[in-house]
Amino acid sequence: MAWRVISRDGEEWHVQPAAERRANQSLWQLTLAFRVANQATEPRVFWASYPIESTSKSSLFMQAEKISDEALRDVLIQHRP
């Protein structure tokens, strides 16, 4: 998944995927970085885990491509700082 722009309550957020594999784990886990697009205000950034795992990073990112904008908005609503 390339970065995407999600709008919520008049704000634009940039969403970018990252693959994370913890020590002694064989699966990669998807983590999403959310950054508010307007940096003129106080910078707001947060990371959220997303329930996708894979043994392959490329497979993980291919699955992330299929995440809908609405699902990303739901994550934003749940974790919004």
Order of alpha helices (4+ residues) and beta strands (2+ residues): beta-beta-beta-beta-alpha-alpha
